[in-house]
Amino acid sequence: MKSEDKANFPDWKIAQNSIVKFLAENSFDVWEERSIGNKRVDVLAKREYKGKTFYLVFEVKHYRNVTPSVEEKFIQQLEEYVQTLILRETQRKSNNQIYDNYVFIGYLILSKDYGIYLNRRKNWRKKPSFTDNNELSKIWKRNVHFYCSSPKFIRKNLESLGLSFYTQSKISDFLNRSSNNHKKPKK
């Protein structure tokens, strides 16, 4: 996104686009404004890594004031999205395959006001889900993780779950470096 384009977008959209760019540069398949069932998520990403399939669901919020009750509503919304994603995947794969090979990450990005915490893992407050299905409850308990942070903690939090990130060199990096190394000496 060019700087003149950024001026025409709201702040939440700029934050969302930067997350999409970061994920795409790190080998994720990424979809913006994606529907899962009858729900629409801001960013859905998927990556195969070391025999596991990682699904990330991002909600980006740019609120002036995030109270605990507002944050709770955001997390509930995110939980619903992840539940819907799990149900969709159970139509494609067996519950055992999902339990053994899938990781689902719900991520609330607060791009302006962070409430009390800039970064936290939300699993401590993860409520039981799929109470009528023991296999899905096992998946929910073991394979689902929630985070709430500012954008700068995304990489660190995802690395804590076993994902690896890297920065690939671009041809322009080498061209700029080589042109700087071959400057004429000053007289």
N, C-alpha and C positions, 0 to 999 in steps of 0.2 A: 504494500500500500504506500503510495507516494505521500509526502508531507502535505501537499495541497488537498489530497483526498481525505486525509485525516481530519481536516478542519470541518468537513461536511458530515462527519459521523459523530454520534454521541459517544461519551467516554466509555460506556459499557461495551459498545461495538468495537472500539479500538482495543480494549482489553481482550475481548473475545478473539479478534483477529490475531493478536500477538500470541495467544495460546495456540490457535490453529497453526500458525507459522512455526512455533517452537516444536509442536508435536510432529508436523509434517517433515521438518528437518531432521527428526530423530526416528524415522522409519515407521511412523504410525500411519494407518489409513484414517483419514479425518473427514468428518461430515459436519457442516454447520447447519443449525436450524433443522435438525433431523427428527423425523417422526419415528417413535417406537410405539407401536399399537396406536392408541388414540392420544398419546402424549407427544409433546414437542420439546426436545432438549436443545440447549444452546450449542453444545459441542459433544459429539460422540466420536470416540477414537478407539482403534483396535490395533493391536500389535502382537505378533507371534514372537516369543522370545524364550529360548531354552526349553522348548517343549510345552510352554504354557501359552494360553491365549489371554491377553490382558484387554479388558474392556474398560474404558474410562468414560464417565458421564460427567460433563462439566455444566454447572449453572453459574453464570456470571452476573453479579449484582453490583450496581453502582448507586448505593443509597447514601443520602447525606447522614442518616442516623440509623444505625443498626442496633435495635434493642434485643434483649434475649428472646422475647416473644416473636419478634420478626425473624430472627435467625432460626428459631425453632420451626417456624412455618416453611422457611427455605429448606431446611434439612428434611422435613416431612415430604416436601415436594420431591426432593432428590431421592429419598427412599422409595417413593412410588415409581420413579423412573427406573431405578435399578431393579425393583421387583418385576416390572413390566419387561425389562430386558432379559431377566432370568427366565421368565415364562416363555418369552419368544425363543430363547436358545433351547429350552427343553423340548420344543417342537422339532428342533433340528438335530439334537444330540441326545444321548441317553443321560440320565441323571448321574450315573457313575462317571461318564466321560467329563461332564461338567465339574463334578466334585474333584476329580483328579487333575484336571488340566486347565481350568478357567479361574481367573481372578477378576472380580468386578470392583471397580473403584468409583465411588460417588464423590465428586469434588465440588464444593461450594467456594467460589472465588469472590471475595469481597474486595472490589477494586478502589473503594474510596474510604469508607468508615469501617473499621475492623472490630467494633465492639470492644471487648476487654482484651481479646487475644489476637495477635497478628497471625499465629499459626497454631493449629492443634489438630490432633487426630480425634475423630469423633466416635471411635468404636466403643468407648466406655459407656456411651449412652445409646448404643444401637439396641433398639427394641426387638424382641422376637418377631419374626415374620413367618408367614406360611404356617400358622399354628395348626392347620388341618392336614398338613403333609410333612411327615417326618424327614423324608429325603430332601425336600426343598429347604426345610429348616436347618438341616446339617450344612447344606451349601451356603445358606445365608450366614450361619454362624462362623464358618471356616473361611469362606472364599470372598466375603464382601467386606470392604474397608471404606470408611468415610473420612474425608478431610475438609477442613475449613481454614482458608488462609488467604493472604494476599498473593498476587501472582509470583512474587520472588521466591516462594518456598515450594513451588510445584516440583521442580527437579529433585530437590532434597527429599521430599516426602515420597515421591515415586521410587527413588533409588532405595529407600528404606524397605520397600516391598520386593526388591530384587531386580528391578529394571535397571538397565545400563543406558547411559546417555553419552553421546559423543558429539563433537563438532567436526564436521568434515571440512577439509580445506577446499577452497574454490580456486579456480585457475587465476582469478584476479589477485588472490593472496600472494601467489608466486610471482606474478607480473609486477606487482607493487614492490615486493621485496627485492626482486632482481634489479629493477630500475633504480632503487635506492642504493644498492650495493655498487653500481657502476657509474656513479656520478664522477664528473671530472674533478680532480683535486683543485682546491682553492689556491690561488697564487698570492 
